[in-house]
Amino acid sequence: MTDQSINSERLWSRIMDMAEIGEIPRNGSRRLAMSQDDIDGRELFLAWCKNRGYQTFYDKIGNLFVRRSGTEVSALPVVLGSHLDTQPNGGRFDGMLGVLAGLEVLETLDDHKISTRKHIDVAVWTNEEGTRFQPAMMGSGVFTGTLSLPETLATKDSNGVSVSDELIAHGYDKGLPPGNHRIGRYIELHIEQGPVLEAEEKTIGIVTGGQAIRWFNVTLQGEETHAGPVPMASRKDPVPALARIIDLVFQIAEVDMASRATIGEIDTFPSSINVVPGQIQVSVDLRSPDESVLENMQQRFLEGIQTIAKANKHLKIEANCIWHSAVVQFDKDMVDAVRGAALKRDYAAMEIVSGAGHDAFNLARIAPTTMVFIPCKDGISHNEREYASPEHVEAGANVLLDTALQFAGKIVSAAQDANAGERV
Amino acid sequence: MTDQSINSERLWSRIMDMAEIGEIPRNGSRRLAMSQDDIDGRELFLAWCKNRGYQTFYDKIGNLFVRRSGTEVSALPVVLGSHLDTQPNGGRFDGMLGVLAGLEVLETLDDHKISTRKHIDVAVWTNEEGTRFQPAMMGSGVFTGTLSLPETLATKDSNGVSVSDELIAHGYDKGLPPGNHRIGRYIELHIEQGPVLEAEEKTIGIVTGGQAIRWFNVTLQGEETHAGPVPMASRKDPVPALARIIDLVFQIAEVDMASRATIGEIDTFPSSINVVPGQIQVSVDLRSPDESVLENMQQRFLEGIQTIAKANKHLKIEANCIWHSAVVQFDKDMVDAVRGAALKRDYAAMEIVSGAGHDAFNLARIAPTTMVFIPCKDGISHNEREYASPEHVEAGANVLLDTALQFAGKIVSAAQDANAGERV
C-alpha cells in the first residue's frame, strides 16, 4: 500500500516565501521574536491557513494554533509545530521547517480528502530563539507551566520593551490562558543543527531525546590598572587564570564522545587595549545525553574552579550554575512510529540525541512527544548559510505526515478501501 | 637661599573645581575629548588665565596655549602642560595636574613679581586619552607632525561625529597651524599611574624616559556552531587556542622585571552562551624600557603565534602589529634639573621610566623634554578612585616651578638681590 505524500514543491516554495520576510543578505532571515518582521511572518502563515478555512486561535503569550478538525470532537489533538522567529543572523529552516511542514501535512490531508479521528493542530511557539527576550523556548515554557506568565510578560529586551508591550501592540493580549488548550501528542520536525546525519549519510534522524544542559557564569575579579606603569608582579590580572579555566572546561569535555563543553562568551572589562582588565565574565555550557555523566562533569568543573581560585589568591573567582535542563526521553511509541515511517518509505535513518534545545523538550513534560531530524549542510545553523536540501525537506515532512496520521487515526473511506482492495 | 614656592591651597582648590566639570559618582570625572564637558573644563581654565591677563591662543587641532611673557620676545618658550580630557570613568588628577600646576607656576611668578627671560607657556593638548577619538595623544601628535592634520580632523567617534565637527561646533577651527608655534623646552608633571613611587616611599619620580610600546591584534578564525549538536572533534572552536595565546603572552613578559605584557580586550563572536564562537579578537600590548628587549619579545610572540597556528590547522590565526612607539629618552640636562630641584627641596626622589604614554613623548621629538611624576594612591589611575595627596601635588608643582625657572631664566631684581644679601 502506497501512502499519500506531501506536496514537496508547495512546501519548498512556502519556506522560500517565508524567508523573504525579514530577509537579510546572504540568504539569511531576521525575525526577532515579536518584532514587526516576526509578526509579518505570522500574518503570512495565517493567510495560508485561513485560505484553507482552518480554525486559528492564540494564547496570552502569543502562541498560535491552527486546527484541522477530527471527527472525535472531544479527543485531544495531535500537535505538530515549531517556531517562526529567528536568530539575528538566522537561516531559512530553523523553526520554519517544523511549522510549514505541519501546515503541509494538513493541506496534504485535505488534498487527499483524508479525515482523522483526532484534530491535528499546528503550533507556532513564541520566542523559541531567546535572542531578543530571555529565556529561549519562552512560549512553550509558559504553555507547559515551567515559566510564569506574569513574570514572562514583564521580561524586557535591551531597549526596555517588554514582551507584554509587544503582545499588546500586535493584538496578541486577549488570547486563551496558556496551557488551557490541552494536547494529546506533539511532533516537531527540525533540522539537526549538527553534522552527524550528513556525515553518516542518513536522511532521517529518529530523535530519542535531548541532552541534559547546565549553564554557568564564571567571574574572575581582579584589579583594573594601566598596561604600562604597574610591574607584572604587582598586578591583579585575571587573564592568566582565564587560560586555566579554558583548559579545565575543554579537559572536562573529553569524558566521552557524546558530551559537550562550550565557552561562548568571554567579556573583559573595561575592554581597552592598554588597560589590564579588572574583571572577566565567562559563560560555560556543559551538555551530556547522560544525566549522571553531566553531574560528574559539573562536579569536576566546580572542583577545578576551586583549585584555580586557590592558585590565584590575588583574584576572586566564582562559578555559578544559572540554568539547567534535565535529560529528555521522548515517548517510546512515538519514536518507534518515526522509525517505522522512515523504514516504510525507505529513508536511511538513525537514532540521534538532540544537542540543541527545542520546544519539544518543554512539551515532553505534559504529553507524549517526539522529534524528527533531517540533515543540514555542514551541520551549520544559526547562520545565514543554513541549508537543507529539497529532498531532505520532503522526506522529513513525509515522516511527519505518516507519524501524525498514525496517532490522529486515519479514517479509511469506502472508496479508499476499494482502491486498496484492487491492489491486493 | 629659599626659593618661592607654589600656593598649594590655590592649586588644590582649582583641581577640585575642575573635577566638578563632568563630575560622575564616586569622585570621578568624565570629560571626553571635545565633548561639552571638555569644552566647559577648558572655559573654566581660560577664565582663570584671562583673569590674570595672560595671552591665550589655540591651533587648528584645538591645542590651547597660555603665555606669561618673558623679556626676550624672540626666544622660544618653556612650555608646561598636559591635558584636561579624561577617561570615561576618569579621576581628578590624570592630565589636570600638569595643566593646573602649570597655571600655578605662572601665578606664583606673578605673586612674587618674578620676571623670566623666556616666555613660559601652559599647553592643553587635545584628546590625550584617545577614548572617544583614536589615536590617543592626538593634539600633541598633530602638533609634532606624527599625525596628519587632515586625516586627524576627519577621524570620527562611534556616533559618526568627527573631530572637525566638534572643533567647528565649539569655535576651535580658526586657530594657528599646529606646530607653527615653536617651543624651546617642554616639562610635564603627571601622576605616576603605577605603584612604584608609593611602594618606594618617594615623593618625586625623576622620569628619564618612556617605555617602548607595541600593540598587536590577534584574530582566531574558527567556525560558529551550536553548542549542542556538533561533536567536540568536529568543531572549529577557537577558544582552546586562546588559552595557548594567553600562556604565550604572559610567558614572554617574564623576560625581565621591567617588561610588561597585557591582554586588555578579548571579544568572542557572536558572543552567545550556546554558540561556539566563530571568531575571537585579542589585543596584546607589549612594553619594555629597552628597545632591543622589546624587539626580542615581539619576535618570540610572533614565532609563538606561528607555532600555535601550526598546532591548530583547523583555525586561521593571525597576529598583526597595529601601532608602535619607540623608547623615549628625555633630555639629560632637564632630567638633571628635576633631580636638582627635588634634592634642593629635600623631596625623596628616584629615577623612573614612564610605563604609560604621555604627550611629552610626542614633544620629545621636537624639543628637549622631561617629566615629573608624583605618587598616586595604590597605583590606581583611569578610575574614579585615582588619588594624589595634597602634599605630593604641592611637591610636584614646586619641582615644576623650579625646573621651569631654571630654563626660562629667572631675572633677579635689585630688591631680591638685596634680600638675598641680607640672608647670607
Interface residues (C-beta under 8 A of the other chain):
Chain A: P88 N89 T131 E192 Q193 G194 P195 V196 A199 Q211 I213 W215 E223 E224 T225 H226 A227 G228 P229 V230 P231 M232 A233 S234 D237 V239 P240 L242 A243 R244 I246 D247 F250 A253 E254 M257 A258 S259 R260 A261 T262 I263 G264 E265 I266 D267 T268 P270 S271 S272 I273 N274 V275 V276 P277 I280 S283 D285 R287 S354 G355 A356 G357 G379 I380 S381 H382 N383
Chain B: P88 N89 T131 E192 Q193 G194 P195 V196 A199 Q211 I213 W215 E223 E224 T225 H226 A227 G228 P229 V230 P231 M232 A233 S234 D237 V239 P240 L242 A243 R244 I246 D247 F250 A253 E254 M257 A258 S259 R260 A261 T262 I263 G264 E265 I266 D267 T268 P270 S271 S272 I273 N274 V275 V276 P277 I280 S283 D285 R287 S354 G355 A356 G357 G379 I380 S381 H382 N383
